[in-house]
Amino acid sequence: MLDLPSRAQTAERLFNMGTLAPESYLRPEVIRQVERFDLKAKFVMEGFLAGLHASPYKGFSVEFSEHRKYVPGDDVRSVDWKVWSRTNRYYVKQYEAETNLTGHLLVDLSASMGYRGPKSPMSKLEYATHLAGAMAYLMVHQQDPVGLITMAQQVRDYLKPKSKPSHLLSLLRVLSDAKPAGPTGIAASLHQIAEMIPHRGIVMIFSDLLDDETKVLDALAHLRFRGHDVIVFQIFDAAEVNFPFEDLTRFEDIEDQEQPLTAEPKSLRTAYVAEVQAFLARYKDECVKRRVDFVPVNTAMSFDKALLAYLQHRCRV
């Protein structure tokens, strides 16, 4: 476990004393921000780990299979020394699965992810970063390497996968500093990422997917072709799904800055909601065809409950 409060206090004390060079520490206000973010991730994932007795990912957990006699060339680290102490014979442990399955968290930073409805507790990006942070904590807790890639029209940040607790702090710091900006173009970024990742792993995408559907689905197929297990968390604001507006409202496009539209919401609600549901259904159906896990969530859902429901589903698959 990371003792972040003590780190924050120590860093702030040294900062005030002037004993550290600027490049040697994080600004105290940044540490406090990451500290709060990390504690929220801890709280969520501790609840998950208490309720899940096995990893939800095939190949993540190692199950002991059997012993066999040691032969020259075997790694001495696999020798069971307890058996040796009882029998004076060398045996090695055999396992059914390898321990490490590398995870990659892909977070969409396009401007549309910054939307926050009038009654939403957080923006879509904030929701995405909390989901990603919780997943990162789970994987590091299980000693599985996890990396982070932020993207919009192109890749912005790239943290290579590691399993050290100190890496979790770096990853959470990038998430906590994430800012939405620029037009959507994640399809191109996903193709780029498919070529960047050298080995098969689990790719978790956090995005509203408001890009050309055909291009996005082709990019997801590219990731699957590369052998990755792909999970898509499509994140909408509750207002985008339910369209709760009542009075005459002025609507603006966050990304394109086109001419704003002033409209009577009641006259649009039925058609709008139907179109959104059809949009979600298309993505779900097409992801199933490509063997991609599709998880629609919205910001009205408690993100810890949404993630727990998905992880429990993975356990049953």
Secondary structure in CASP SS format (residue, H / E / C, confidence):
PFRMAT SS
TARGET T0000
AUTHOR 0000-0000-0000
METHOD secondary structure of the structure
MODEL  1
M C 1.00
L C 1.00
D C 1.00
L H 1.00
P H 1.00
S H 1.00
R H 1.00
A H 1.00
Q H 1.00
T H 1.00
A H 1.00
E H 1.00
R H 1.00
L H 1.00
F H 1.00
N H 1.00
M H 1.00
G C 1.00
T C 1.00
L C 1.00
A C 1.00
P H 1.00
E H 1.00
S H 1.00
Y C 1.00
L C 1.00
R C 1.00
P H 1.00
E H 1.00
V H 1.00
I H 1.00
R H 1.00
Q H 1.00
V H 1.00
E H 1.00
R H 1.00
F H 1.00
D H 1.00
L H 1.00
K H 1.00
A H 1.00
K H 1.00
F H 1.00
V H 1.00
M H 1.00
E H 1.00
G H 1.00
F H 1.00
L H 1.00
A H 1.00
G H 1.00
L C 1.00
H C 1.00
A C 1.00
S C 1.00
P C 1.00
Y C 1.00
K C 1.00
G C 1.00
F C 1.00
S C 1.00
V C 1.00
E C 1.00
F E 1.00
S E 1.00
E E 1.00
H E 1.00
R E 1.00
K E 1.00
Y C 1.00
V C 1.00
P C 1.00
G C 1.00
D C 1.00
D C 1.00
V H 1.00
R H 1.00
S H 1.00
V E 1.00
D C 1.00
W H 1.00
K H 1.00
V H 1.00
W H 1.00
S H 1.00
R H 1.00
T H 1.00
N C 1.00
R C 1.00
Y C 1.00
Y E 1.00
V E 1.00
K E 1.00
Q E 1.00
Y E 1.00
E C 1.00
A C 1.00
E C 1.00
T C 1.00
N C 1.00
L C 1.00
T C 1.00
G E 1.00
H E 1.00
L E 1.00
L E 1.00
V E 1.00
D E 1.00
L C 1.00
S C 1.00
A H 1.00
S H 1.00
M H 1.00
G H 1.00
Y C 1.00
R C 1.00
G C 1.00
P C 1.00
K C 1.00
S C 1.00
P C 1.00
M C 1.00
S C 1.00
K H 1.00
L H 1.00
E H 1.00
Y H 1.00
A H 1.00
T H 1.00
H H 1.00
L H 1.00
A H 1.00
G H 1.00
A H 1.00
M H 1.00
A H 1.00
Y H 1.00
L H 1.00
M H 1.00
V H 1.00
H H 1.00
Q C 1.00
Q C 1.00
D C 1.00
P C 1.00
V E 1.00
G E 1.00
L E 1.00
I E 1.00
T E 1.00
M E 1.00
A C 1.00
Q C 1.00
Q C 1.00
V E 1.00
R E 1.00
D E 1.00
Y E 1.00
L E 1.00
K E 1.00
P E 1.00
K E 1.00
S C 1.00
K C 1.00
P H 1.00
S H 1.00
H H 1.00
L H 1.00
L H 1.00
S H 1.00
L H 1.00
L H 1.00
R H 1.00
V H 1.00
L H 1.00
S H 1.00
D H 1.00
A C 1.00
K C 1.00
P C 1.00
A C 1.00
G C 1.00
P C 1.00
T C 1.00
G C 1.00
I H 1.00
A H 1.00
A H 1.00
S H 1.00
L H 1.00
H H 1.00
Q H 1.00
I H 1.00
A H 1.00
E H 1.00
M H 1.00
I C 1.00
P C 1.00
H C 1.00
R C 1.00
G C 1.00
I E 1.00
V E 1.00
M E 1.00
I E 1.00
F E 1.00
S E 1.00
D C 1.00
L C 1.00
L C 1.00
D C 1.00
D C 1.00
E H 1.00
T H 1.00
K H 1.00
V H 1.00
L H 1.00
D H 1.00
A H 1.00
L H 1.00
A H 1.00
H H 1.00
L H 1.00
R H 1.00
F H 1.00
R C 1.00
G C 1.00
H C 1.00
D E 1.00
V E 1.00
I E 1.00
V E 1.00
F E 1.00
Q E 1.00
I E 1.00
F E 1.00
D C 1.00
A H 1.00
A H 1.00
E H 1.00
V H 1.00
N H 1.00
F C 1.00
P C 1.00
F C 1.00
E C 1.00
D C 1.00
L C 1.00
T E 1.00
R E 1.00
F E 1.00
E C 1.00
D C 1.00
I C 1.00
E C 1.00
D C 1.00
Q C 1.00
E C 1.00
Q C 1.00
P C 1.00
L E 1.00
T E 1.00
A E 1.00
E C 1.00
P H 1.00
K H 1.00
S H 1.00
L H 1.00
R H 1.00
T H 1.00
A H 1.00
Y H 1.00
V H 1.00
A H 1.00
E H 1.00
V H 1.00
Q H 1.00
A H 1.00
F H 1.00
L H 1.00
A H 1.00
R H 1.00
Y H 1.00
K H 1.00
D H 1.00
E H 1.00
C H 1.00
V H 1.00
K H 1.00
R C 1.00
R C 1.00
V C 1.00
D E 1.00
F E 1.00
V E 1.00
P E 1.00
V E 1.00
N E 1.00
T C 1.00
A C 1.00
M C 1.00
S C 1.00
F H 1.00
D H 1.00
K H 1.00
A H 1.00
L H 1.00
L H 1.00
A H 1.00
Y H 1.00
L H 1.00
Q H 1.00
H H 1.00
R H 1.00
C H 1.00
R H 1.00
V C 1.00
END
